[in-house]
Amino acid sequence: MPKMKTHKGAKGRLKVTARGKVLASRPGKRHLNWHKSGKAIRNKGKKFALAEGEARRIRDLLPYE
């Protein structure tokens, strides 16, 4: 049976922790930040864990992560 392929788009955007949680970056920090407060920009820099149902689907895309 051939190896499974990693989904490259998911690999760049998501990270699977050692305990199996899936972490993602918050959207809305890349551009158009001049009107956002510093607090909002800092908070968008933090990672967050996806819900379990979504995380299960993402783990199939990242078989070796």
C-alpha positions in Angstrom: 0.0 0.0 0.0 1.5 3.4 -0.9 2.3 6.1 1.6 -0.4 8.7 2.3 0.3 12.2 1.1 0.3 15.2 3.4 -2.0 18.0 2.4 0.4 20.8 1.8 -2.1 23.6 2.4 -3.0 22.2 5.8 0.6 21.6 6.7 1.4 25.3 6.3 -1.6 26.6 8.3 -2.1 24.0 11.0 0.0 22.2 13.6 -0.8 19.0 15.5 0.5 18.9 19.1 1.9 15.8 20.8 -1.5 15.2 22.5 -3.4 15.4 19.2 -4.8 18.9 19.5 -4.9 20.9 16.2 -3.6 24.5 16.5 -4.4 27.2 14.0 -3.6 30.9 13.7 -6.4 33.4 14.1 -7.5 35.1 10.8 -7.3 38.8 10.1 -3.7 39.8 10.9 -2.0 39.8 7.5 -3.1 43.2 6.1 -5.5 46.2 6.7 -4.2 46.5 10.2 -3.9 50.3 10.3 -7.4 50.7 11.8 -7.2 47.8 14.2 -6.1 48.4 17.8 -2.8 47.1 19.0 -4.6 44.8 21.4 -6.6 43.2 18.6 -3.5 42.7 16.5 -1.6 41.1 19.4 -4.5 38.8 20.2 -4.7 37.7 16.5 -1.0 36.6 16.8 -2.0 33.8 19.3 -2.9 30.2 18.2 -6.1 28.5 19.1 -7.2 24.9 19.3 -9.8 23.7 16.8 -13.0 22.0 17.9 -12.7 18.2 18.2 -14.9 17.5 15.1 -12.8 19.7 12.9 -9.6 18.5 14.4 -10.5 14.9 13.5 -11.0 15.8 9.9 -7.7 17.8 9.8 -5.7 14.8 11.3 -6.6 12.8 8.2 -4.9 15.5 6.1 -1.7 15.4 8.2 -1.0 11.7 8.6 2.7 12.1 9.6 2.5 15.3 11.7 
